[in-house]
Amino acid sequence: MSKSEKKRSLRPLLFVVAVAGVVVVLRNAVADKGGSYDPADLGAR
């Protein structure tokens, strides 16, 4: 496998990681509006 082929095979992986990061940020933003966790728990840390 050449270097260019290896780089190209990493692109989909990086895309998946980026999408997963966006999903986590969006879930955190939704949770901040009164989602699944207790806001008092956040202040305890």
C-alpha positions as CSV (number, residue, x, y, z in Angstrom):
1,M,0.0,0.0,0.0
2,S,1.5,3.3,-1.0
3,K,1.4,6.5,1.1
4,S,-1.3,8.1,-1.1
5,E,-3.6,5.1,-0.7
6,K,-3.1,5.0,3.0
7,K,-4.0,8.7,3.3
8,R,-7.1,8.2,1.2
9,S,-8.3,5.3,3.3
10,L,-8.0,7.5,6.4
11,R,-10.4,10.1,5.0
12,P,-13.6,8.2,5.7
13,L,-12.4,7.5,9.2
14,L,-11.7,11.2,9.8
15,F,-15.1,12.0,8.5
16,V,-16.8,9.6,10.9
17,V,-14.8,11.0,13.8
18,A,-15.8,14.6,12.8
19,V,-19.5,13.6,12.5
20,A,-19.3,11.9,15.9
21,G,-17.8,15.0,17.4
22,V,-20.6,17.2,16.0
23,V,-23.2,14.7,17.3
24,V,-21.7,14.9,20.8
25,V,-21.6,18.7,20.7
26,L,-25.3,18.8,19.6
27,R,-26.3,16.4,22.3
28,N,-24.6,18.4,24.9
29,A,-26.3,21.6,23.6
30,V,-29.7,19.9,23.8
31,A,-28.9,18.6,27.2
32,D,-28.0,22.1,28.4
33,K,-31.6,23.2,27.6
34,G,-33.0,20.8,30.2
35,G,-32.2,17.4,28.8
36,S,-31.3,14.1,30.4
37,Y,-29.0,15.2,33.2
38,D,-29.5,17.2,36.3
39,P,-28.1,20.7,36.1
40,A,-27.2,20.5,39.8
41,D,-24.9,17.6,39.0
42,L,-22.9,19.8,36.6
43,G,-22.3,22.4,39.3
44,A,-21.1,19.8,41.8
45,R,-18.0,19.1,39.6
